[in-house]
Amino acid sequence: MSTKKRYLIETSAVRAAIEETTPKHSRHFEEATRDGELSTSVYIRMEFLRRWIRYYLRIALIVDCFQNLPHALNYESESFSARDVKTLVHLLSALCASGKEMSGREAAKEIVHIAVVTLCKFDRRFRSRSPNSCGCRMGGKEFRPDFSNLFEEVRAFVRASLTEDGCGIEAFLNLRKPSKASKLLELSEVAEGTSAGKFLFKFKQNGKAITCKECQKIGDIVIALEQQRAWCLVHIDKAFDVLCAATSRTHQRIKSVKAVEGSAPEIGK
């Protein structure tokens, strides 16, 4: 009897896994992973919470403050990063898909609802998790509001998901001694050729303590170090081509949405 493959779905591929991308791209993901079981890790769930769910909830609070969706978006446009733009576009597509006409607090409530549904889809899709060897304490947090005092619940969750004391990341990386992380940084293709490697090398040189804020910048390294030998990492982010080669782990890079869909018609052509 053959054993099914175990696929660890990295953060960049999660939206394809939970069918929150184009239908064609979701089919591409399914075809690439149909022969295996999908898994996640506490750390990857933390990245999903931070990148998508917490951002959705923060937008909901801003919309509730202004009681006007366009005004809230104009306000948020002052603080956009490139990553925030992508997340907000996903949120707006979900709002459009809801088919509801909303204004003020109703729009804010619908955004919270989208956040809850999205997190539930993640947890249903990824029932299997790898051991939490890095000791992340953020990724296990739950958000299940009873909607009796909704926006206070949202504020409490957003505050609680900013930082967490007692994380085991320092001991996991063990940068002050010979360790797997230290050995990775001896490779120029990691320390100089990946964003996470550059930050971790800088933290090591400066002797900087790695809090939740710093951890955001080295996530790819943590995921690569946590990956178990028998599991195949599925990703879109090209950095894992380098990191998985460095850790001698199997991996499969799937195509991005644009690579699957092809170029959209350009204006003027």
N, C-alpha and C positions, 0 to 999 in steps of 0.2 A: 504494500500500500504506500503510495507516494505521499510525502509530506508537502503541504502547501508552503509556498514561499511566504516570508514575512516581510512586508513592506513598511518601512518607517517613513511617513509622509511629512516631509519638511515644510516649514511655514509657507514658503513661496508656492507650494503646490496644493495647499489646503483648500483654497476656494474652488479649484477644479474638482477636488474630491467631494465637496459638499454641494456641487452643482450650482455654484454661484458665479458662473462665468457663462460664456456662450454655449449653446447646445453642442456645437461642433467640437469645441475645446473640451467639454465634459466627456464627450464620446472618446476623444483622443486619450484622455486620462484613463477611462475605463478599459480601453483596449490595451493600454500599457500595463495595467495592474490586475487584469481579470484572473490571472493564474495564482493570485496570492491573497493573503489576509492583510487588511490595512490596520496599522497601529499608529499611535502617537506617543508622546512623552509628556510628563508634567511640564517640562521646560518649553516644549513646542506649544502646549496649551497656554502657557503663560504669555508667549509671544502673540498668540492669537487674541487673547484677552486684551493685551496692551495695545496691539496694533488696530484691532477692529472694534471690539466690544466697548472698551473704555472710551474710544473716540466717539462712537455713536452716542454713548450716554452723555458725554460732555457736550456734544451738539444739541442733544435734547434739552439739557439744562440752559444752554444759551437761547434756544428757541423759546423756552418757557419764560426766560427773563424778559425777552423783547415782546413776547406774545405775537410774533410776526416772523414767518419763515424767511422772507426776502431780507428783512432787516438783520436777522441773525446771521444769514450767509454773508451779507456785506461786512458785518463785524468780524466774522471768522476769516474773511479774505485777507485781513491785515496780518494774520499770523500763520498763513499757509506755509508748509514745507512741501517739497515735491511728493513725499510719502503721504502727507495729509490730503493733497489734491486727489490722489488715487483712491484713498479711503472714502473721501466725501463723494466722489463720482459713483462709487458702488452704493453708497447710502441713498443718493438721489435716484439711482436706477431702481432701488428697492421701493422707494416712496412712489415713484411713477407706476411700478408694477402693482402696487396695492389698489390702484384705481379709485382711491378715495380723494374727495376734495376736502382739504384741511386748512385750517388757519389757527393761529395762536396755540393754545394749550393742546388742542386736538392733534396738531402736527407733532408737538413734543411727545405726546403719549404714543403716537404711532411709531416714532423713532425708537422709543423704549421697547415697544412691542417687537420691532424688527430686531433689536439687539438680543432680546430674550429668545426669539425664534432661531436666530442665527447660532447662538451658543448651544441651544438644544440640538440643532442639526449637527454641529460639531461633535457633541458628546454621544449622539446616537450612532454616528458614522464611525467614530473611533472608540469602540468599547474596550479595545485592547491597548494597554500602555506598557512601555518598557520601564524597567526599574529606574527610580528617581535618584540616580547615583550622584548627581550634582547637588542634591539637597534643596532644590528650588521649593520655596514655600508659597509662592504667589500663584503658581499654575493650578493649584487645587481649589482655588476659591470658587464658590458658587454664587450665582445671581438669579434668585427666584423670588422676585417681589410679589407681594400679595395685593398690590395696587391700592391698599387702603390709605397709605400715606406715600404715594409713589415717588415724588421728587425728593423727599427726605431719604428714602431708601436708595435712590440713585446717587445722591450726594455722598451718602455713607459708603457705598460701594466704590465710587470713584476715588474717594479719599483713601480707602483701605487698599486700593490697588496701585497706589503710587509707590510705596516702598514697604519692605518687610524686613524686620530685624531677625537675626538668628539664622540667616541663610547659610548653606554649606558651601557656597561657590568658592570661597577662599581656600578651604581645605581641599576641595575637589581639584582646583588648578595647581595648588601647591607650588607657586612660582619661585619661592625662595630656595627650593631644593630641586635636585634632578627629578623630573616628573614627565608624564606624557605631554603636558602642556609646554613645559620648558623645551622638550625635544622638538616639538612642532616649530617653536620659534627659532630653532637653529637652522631651519630650512628657509632660504631666502624667498622661495616662491610663496611661502606662507606669510612670513614676517613683512615682506615687502610687496607681495603680489595679491594679497587679500585685504579688504577693509578691516575685518575682524582681527586679522593677524597684526596689522599696523597698530591698532589700538591696544591690543594685548601686549605687544612689545613695548609700547610707550608706558603702559601701566607698570610693567615689570621694571623698566629702567628707573622710573620715578618712585618705585615702592608704594604706589598708590593703592589704597584699600578699594576693593571692588564692591560697591554698593549696587542696589537695583538700577541706579542711574547709569553707572559704568557698564553694568551687565548688558544693557540694551545694545551696546556697541560691539560686543564680542559674542553675540548669540550663535553665529555660524560655527565658531570654534567649540563652544560648549556642546552643540548638537553633534558635531563630528566626533568629539571625544566620548560622548555618551553612547554613540551607536554601537550596538553589539555586533560581533563578528558574523553571526549567522543571518543578520538582517540586511536588506537592501534599502538604501536611502533613495527616496524619490523626490526630485527637486526640479525647479526651474532655474534658480539662482546658479550662475556659472561658477561661483566661488567654490562650490562643492566638488567640481571637477578636480580642483587643486587639493582641497582638504581631504577628500576620500582617498585620493592617491597617496597622500602623506600618511594617512592612518591605515592604509591597506584594507579599506573597507569597500564592499561592492556598492554601486550606486547606479541610478538610472535618471538621466536628465530628460524630462519631457519638454515638449515645445511650449512656447509662450502662446498667448491668445493670438497675437499678431502673426506669429509664424504659422499657426494652424489656419487662420482665416485668410491670410494673404493681405496685401495692401488694399486699403479702402481707396475708392476713386479720389484722386486729388483735384482740388479746385483748379480750374484753368486747363485741365487736360481732357 
